[in-house]
């Protein structure tokens, strides 16, 4: 929970465009979120690390299948980075349960992933908004993969088929700025995705808001705290790439750490007073 004092803004009302307030944080707060993420892993290590293990095994399997199909491999890596907020949904639920002193077990995870089937799926603020937001992130990831593929195909000096082709003819080519252009385009596309999702998914899980409210609140957070959010983005990207470059082994710890930390980022950044909870607190343990 944030210890900062909230701004003097009116509480949000579900179904309307007025948004939750943004809490004050300092520049080192992203590092504290990582520490809290590690503490949540220590609270429920097997369930937390199982999330990372599944992602790592999936990454290894895709790499094995697509080692000579560069664009399939690039799609998998890009897709992971874009849809990671969705994949971490049950990690947010675990951190919320730890915060509430509730039971953290397989039943909690099952309920988290199936709750949209029972919660008023015809309303704008229903649990289905998490599914809709996940589809939007998947669409954004697909857009980047297609853009990236077209850029390299059109401008690379030779056809690119494997990761080594990409490294040799794009990354290490001294006569071309294609790699720099590729990074710049990727950054321009990634920035709005990050700004739209940095607190949106845990906010949708926790409170009865619709997708538009959650996305705009996420943008409000980024615009209010640009430098801490830049640091947070670099930490997420850097740690994720470390996990991928470690042959996915590092993701076993990095995925749950970032997932739990993202919950704490949401709790420190968004003033949810007056916004109805999506699921009331259960019996404490």
C-alpha positions in Angstrom: 0.0 0.0 0.0 1.2 3.5 -0.7 2.1 5.7 2.2 1.8 8.8 0.1 -1.1 11.2 0.5 -3.6 11.1 -2.3 -4.5 14.2 -4.4 -7.6 16.2 -3.8 -9.6 14.7 -6.7 -13.1 13.3 -6.7 -13.4 9.5 -6.7 -14.1 7.8 -10.0 -17.6 6.5 -10.9 -17.8 3.3 -12.9 -19.4 3.7 -16.3 -18.3 7.4 -16.6 -15.1 8.9 -17.9 -13.9 10.5 -14.6 -10.8 8.8 -13.6 -9.1 7.7 -10.3 -6.5 10.1 -8.9 -2.8 9.6 -9.2 -0.7 9.2 -6.0 2.7 10.8 -5.4 5.8 8.7 -5.6 9.5 9.4 -5.7 12.1 8.5 -8.3 13.4 5.3 -6.6 9.9 3.7 -6.1 10.3 1.3 -9.1 13.2 -0.3 -7.2 11.0 -0.7 -4.2 8.3 -2.4 -6.4 10.9 -5.0 -7.4 11.8 -5.7 -3.8 8.1 -6.1 -2.9 7.8 -8.4 -5.9 10.5 -10.6 -4.5 8.8 -10.6 -1.0 5.6 -11.9 -2.7 7.5 -14.7 -4.3 8.9 -15.6 -0.9 5.4 -15.7 0.5 4.2 -18.3 -2.1 7.3 -19.5 -4.0 5.9 -22.5 -5.7 2.9 -20.9 -7.2 4.8 -17.8 -8.2 7.7 -19.6 -9.7 5.4 -21.9 -11.6 4.2 -18.9 -13.6 7.8 -18.2 -14.7 8.5 -21.9 -15.3 5.5 -22.1 -17.7 6.6 -19.0 -19.6 10.3 -20.2 -19.7 9.2 -23.6 -21.0 7.0 -22.0 -23.6 9.8 -19.8 -24.8 12.2 -22.7 -25.0 9.7 -24.7 -27.0 9.1 -21.9 -29.5 12.8 -21.3 -29.9 13.4 -25.0 -30.6 10.6 -25.1 -33.2 11.5 -21.7 -34.8 15.3 -21.6 -34.5 15.5 -21.3 -38.3 12.4 -19.2 -38.8 13.4 -15.8 -37.6 10.1 -14.0 -37.9 8.3 -16.7 -35.9 10.9 -16.4 -33.2 10.8 -12.6 -33.2 7.0 -12.7 -33.0 7.2 -14.9 -29.9 9.6 -12.6 -28.2 7.7 -9.4 -29.2 4.4 -11.0 -28.2 5.7 -11.9 -24.8 6.7 -8.4 -24.0 3.4 -6.9 -25.2 1.0 -9.4 -23.7 3.0 -9.9 -20.5 0.5 -7.8 -18.4 -2.3 -10.3 -19.4 -0.1 -13.3 -18.6 0.5 -11.9 -15.1 -3.2 -11.6 -14.2 -3.1 -14.3 -11.6 0.1 -12.9 -10.1 -1.7 -9.7 -9.5 -4.5 -11.7 -7.8 -1.9 -13.4 -5.6 -0.4 -10.1 -4.5 -3.9 -8.8 -3.8 -4.6 -11.9 -1.7 -1.3 -11.5 0.2 -2.2 -7.8 0.8 -5.6 -8.8 2.2 -4.2 -11.7 4.2 -6.3 -14.2 2.2 -5.4 -17.7 1.1 -3.0 -18.0 -1.9 -3.6 -21.3 -3.5 -4.7 -23.0 -6.8 -8.3 -22.2 -6.1 -7.5 -18.5 -6.2 -5.7 -18.9 -9.6 -8.5 -20.9 -11.1 -11.1 -18.4 -9.9 -9.0 -15.5 -11.3 -8.9 -17.0 -14.8 -12.5 -18.1 -14.9 -14.3 -15.3 -13.1 -15.5 -13.6 -16.3 -17.9 -16.4 -17.0 -20.0 -15.5 -13.9 -19.7 -11.7 -13.4 -22.3 -9.8 -15.4 -20.6 -10.1 -18.8 -23.2 -7.7 -20.4 -22.0 -4.7 -18.4 -19.3 -2.2 -19.5 -17.4 -2.6 -16.2 -17.8 -6.4 -16.1 -14.9 -8.8 -15.8 -15.0 -9.2 -19.6 -13.1 -5.9 -19.9 -10.0 -7.8 -19.0 -10.5 -10.0 -22.0 -11.1 -7.1 -24.2 -8.0 -5.4 -23.0 -6.0 -8.5 -23.6 -7.2 -8.7 -27.2 -6.2 -5.1 -27.7 -2.6 -5.9 -26.5 -2.5 -8.9 -28.7 -3.6 -6.7 -31.7 -0.8 -4.2 -30.8 1.8 -7.1 -30.7 0.6 -8.3 -34.1 0.9 -4.8 -35.5 4.5 -4.6 -34.3 5.4 -8.0 -35.8 4.0 -7.1 -39.2 5.6 -3.6 -39.2 9.0 -5.1 -38.1 8.8 -7.8 -40.7 8.0 -5.4 -43.5 10.8 -3.0 -42.4 13.5 -5.6 -42.4 12.2 -7.3 -45.6 12.2 -4.1 -47.6 15.4 -2.6 -46.3 17.8 -5.5 -45.4 20.6 -6.0 -47.9 19.9 -9.7 -48.1 16.9 -11.9 -47.2 16.7 -12.6 -43.4 15.8 -16.1 -42.5 17.5 -16.9 -39.2 18.5 -15.0 -36.0 22.2 -15.2 -37.2 21.2 -13.5 -40.5 19.6 -10.7 -38.5 22.6 -10.2 -36.3 25.1 -10.4 -39.2 23.3 -8.3 -41.8 21.2 -5.9 -39.6 22.8 -5.6 -36.1 26.5 -5.7 -37.1 26.3 -4.2 -40.6 28.6 -1.2 -40.5 27.2 0.3 -43.8 23.6 0.5 -42.7 21.5 2.2 -40.0 18.7 -0.3 -40.4 19.1 -1.6 -36.9 18.9 1.9 -35.4 15.8 2.6 -37.5 14.3 -0.7 -36.4 14.9 0.1 -32.7 13.5 3.6 -33.1 10.3 2.4 -34.8 10.0 -0.3 -32.1 10.4 2.3 -29.4 7.8 4.6 -31.0 5.3 1.7 -31.1 6.1 0.3 -27.6 5.8 3.6 -25.8 2.0 4.0 -26.2 1.5 0.3 -25.4 3.4 0.7 -22.2 1.6 4.0 -21.3 -1.7 2.2 -21.9 -1.0 -0.9 -19.9 1.4 0.1 -17.0 -1.4 0.0 -14.4 -4.4 -0.9 -16.6 -4.6 -4.7 -16.1 -4.3 -4.8 -12.2 -6.7 -1.9 -12.1 -9.2 -3.8 -14.2 -8.7 -6.9 -12.0 -9.2 -5.0 -8.8 -11.9 -2.4 -9.5 -15.1 -2.0 -11.5 -13.9 0.3 -14.3 -14.2 -0.2 -18.0 -11.3 -0.6 -20.4 -11.3 3.1 -21.5 -11.1 4.3 -17.9 -8.3 1.9 -17.2 -6.2 2.9 -20.2 -6.7 6.6 -19.6 -5.8 6.2 -16.0 -2.6 4.4 -17.1 -1.8 7.3 -19.4 -2.5 9.7 -16.5 0.0 7.9 -14.3 2.7 8.1 -17.0 2.1 11.8 -17.7 2.1 12.6 -14.0 5.3 10.7 -13.2 7.3 10.5 -16.5 10.8 9.9 -15.1 9.9 7.1 -12.6 7.8 5.5 -15.4 10.7 5.7 -17.8 12.9 3.9 -15.2 10.1 1.3 -14.7 9.9 0.7 -18.5 13.7 0.2 -18.7 13.7 -2.1 -15.7 10.9 -4.2 -17.3 12.6 -4.3 -20.7 16.1 -4.9 -19.3 15.1 -7.7 -16.9 12.9 -9.3 -19.6 15.7 -9.3 -22.1 18.1 -10.7 -19.5 15.6 -13.5 -18.9 15.3 -14.2 -22.6 19.0 -14.1 -23.3 19.6 -16.5 -20.5 17.9 -19.2 -22.6 14.7 -18.3 -20.8 15.9 -19.7 -17.5 16.0 -16.3 -15.9 12.3 -15.8 -16.7 11.5 -18.4 -14.0 12.2 -15.7 -11.4 11.9 -12.5 -13.5 8.3 -13.1 -14.7 6.8 -13.5 -11.2 8.9 -10.7 -9.8 7.7 -8.3 -12.4 4.1 -9.5 -12.2 4.0 -9.0 -8.4 5.9 -5.8 -8.7 3.4 -4.5 -11.2 0.6 -5.0 -8.6 2.6 -2.9 -6.1 3.2 -0.2 -8.8 -0.6 0.0 -9.3 -1.3 0.2 -5.6 1.3 3.0 -5.1 0.2 5.0 -8.1 -3.6 4.9 -8.3 -6.0 6.3 -5.7 -8.9 3.9 -5.8 -10.9 5.4 -3.0 -14.6 5.5 -4.0 -14.1 3.0 -6.9 -16.1 -0.2 -6.2 -14.0 -3.4 -5.8 -14.6 -6.1 -8.4 -14.4 -8.9 -5.9 -14.8 -8.1 -2.2 -12.2 -9.4 0.3 -12.6 -13.0 1.4 -12.2 -14.5 4.8 -8.7 -13.8 6.2 -6.3 -16.7 6.9 
